[in-house]
Amino acid sequence: MAEANDVYGRVYQNLVDADCDEETTQRCMSLMKDGRYMDMLPVLNRHRRVLLDRVHKGQKEIDCLDYLLYSLKKM
């Protein structure tokens, strides 16, 4: 765990915790070190969309299972 005053360490850990791949993590860290914080936004928003797509896919799979369970109980 990064120290509270270690901004780079906290950002790096947050990227890892958010399941960013190595390329995304390194890109963000490079931008941060260059002081280009706003240029991180599109990179992070892209990863957020990927994560949200995973959530939606998982929800669709759960809905399918729920329907199957419902159908089986009606038999």
C-alpha positions, -999 to 999 in steps of 0.1 A, spaced: 0 0 0 13 35 -9 20 60 18 -7 88 21 17 115 9 30 93 -20 7 107 -48 24 86 -75 22 55 -55 -15 61 -47 -23 67 -83 -4 36 -94 -22 15 -68 -55 29 -78 -48 20 -115 -39 -16 -104 -70 -18 -82 -91 -7 -112 -77 -36 -132 -59 -14 -157 -36 -33 -180 1 -26 -180 -1 -4 -211 -28 18 -196 -11 20 -162 22 30 -178 6 55 -201 -12 72 -171 19 72 -150 39 87 -178 13 114 -183 12 121 -146 50 124 -143 49 149 -172 22 169 -154 -3 162 -181 -31 152 -157 -60 162 -180 -45 140 -208 -52 110 -185 -89 116 -186 -95 100 -221 -73 70 -212 -92 65 -179 -126 71 -195 -118 44 -221 -109 19 -194 -141 29 -175 -161 20 -206 -144 -14 -208 -153 -21 -172 -189 -10 -177 -192 -33 -207 -180 -61 -185 -207 -52 -160 -234 -51 -187 -222 -85 -201 -223 -100 -166 -258 -86 -160 -271 -101 -192 -256 -135 -182 -273 -132 -148 -306 -123 -165 -303 -154 -187 -297 -176 -157 -326 -161 -138 -349 -168 -167 -337 -204 -169 -342 -208 -131 -376 -193 -134 -385 -216 -163 -373 -247 -145 -393 -239 -114 -425 -236 -136 -420 -272 -151 
